[in-house]
Amino acid sequence: QMVDDAIAAQPDAWAKYCAGEEKALGAIVGAVMKSSKGKADGKVVTAILLSRKG
């Protein structure tokens, strides 16, 4: 759910990431980390985002 919220909150970053701009992924992972107060595993979040990008 937090990943979905982060994508919704960062639509520009998600669009850039989907267009191939790998650096934009950091903004989305950062949003998830912020909403989880640092408890989310960055590697897991990245893996989820990679699978969403499809």
Helices and strands as residue ranges (DSSP letters): H 2-9, H 11-18, G 22-24, H 25-35, H 42-53
